[in-house]
């Protein structure tokens, strides 16, 4: 009988410990700042020694005229699928306060080492552009702007 009375207390204690562990596990996970609006990974890059995937991070800032900051990351993928950040750069040409950047929803965003985006001037509703970023070696890129279609 004594064992039956202590069972509910043990169950409650066990659930409390399990829930504390679950909260702890979530606190240790990756944190994405609330300002980040988009994170997308895809495509690929290669050098003679290593290679991996590309990632774009878009942060929107402002209120009335929302503009973006765009980061490009090179994620290296090792032989055992371990991933590490090889390089990260701010794409200055599209992070100057005069561009609002988004993924191109009309076609594939990543194609090999190319990343396709859309950019608009937040001060003009007419000024949309197709933007292709050609990723090179980690930390290097080239931008090609094209008129909107």
N, C-alpha and C positions, 0 to 999 in steps of 0.2 A: 504494500500500500504506500509506503514511504517513497518508493521509486516512482509511482504514478504521479504523486504530488510534485516531485522535482522535475518530471519530464517537461511540463509546460515552461518552467523557468529555464531549463536547458535549451529548449527550442527557441524561446525568445532571445536568449543570450547568443545562440548560434546564428540566428537571423540578424541580430545587431552586428555581430562580427562580420558576417558576409556582406551586409550592406555597407559597413565602413570600408571594407576592402574594395567594393565596387566603386564607391565614391573616390577612394584613393587612386584606383586604376584610371578613372576618367580624368582626374586632376593631372596625371602624368602624361596624358595624350598630347598630340600636337595641338597647338593653339593658333587659330587664324584670327588676326585682328579684325574687329568689326568693320573697319574701313575698306577691307578687301572685298571687292564685288565679284571677281572672277579669278579662278585658278584653273588652268587647263594644261594637261600634259600630253605629249604625243610627238610624232615625227622622230627623227634621229639625226645624230651627228657622229662623225668618225674622224679619228686621226690615225696615224701609223701605230700608235701605242694603245689607244683606248677609244671608247665610244659610249653612246648612251642615248637618252631621250632629252627632249626640250620641254621647257615649261614656261608659260607666261603667267604673270600675276598683274592684275589690273586693279588699281585703287582709284575710286572716284572721290573728288574733293569739291568743295564749294556748295553753294545753295542755289542761287538763281541761274548762274552760268556754270554748270557742272563740267569740270575738266578732269583729266586722268593723269595718273602716273603709271607707267608700264615698265615692268622688270622682265628681263629674259634670263632664264637659268638653264645651264647645261648640267644635266644629272648624269654622272657616269654610272654605268652598270657593269659590275665585275663578273668574273667567271662564275661565282657562286650566287649571282643575282643580288649581291649587296650593292646598295645605292649610296652615293655620296654626291654632295654638291661640288661640281668641278669649277664653276664660275657663275657669277651673278652680276648683271649690269643693268643700270637704269637706261632705258632707251630715251635719251635726251631729246631727240627730234620730236617725240610724241608726248613728252612729259613737261612741256614748257608753259602750260597754262592756256594754250590755244588749241588743244585737241581733246575731244571726248572719244575714247577708244572702246571698241567692243569686238567680240568675236564675230567673224563673218558668218551669218546664219544661212547664207545662200549657197555655200559650198564647203568642202572640207577645210578645216582650219589648218591642219598639219599635213604636209606632203613632203616626205623626206626631210630636208633641212630648211624647207620654206614654211613660213607661218603667215596665214592670210587673215587680215583684220580689216575692220572698217573704222574710219576716223572722220569726225565732224568737228567743225569749228563751233564751239558753244555760243558764239556771238552771231552765228548765221545758220539758219535752217537749210539753206541751199548748198552748203559747202561740204558734201560728203565725198570721201575718197576711199578707193580700195587701196590697201597698204599691204605690201608683201615684204616680209623681213626674211632675208637670206642669212641663216646662221652659219658662221664659219667655225674656226677653232674656238674653244672655250674663251669667252670674253669678246669675241669679234662678230660683228654683224654688218649687214648692208641693207638699207631701206630703198624700196622702189615704190614710189607713189604713182597711182594711176587715177584718171578721172573716174567718177562713179558711173556705173552703167545703168 
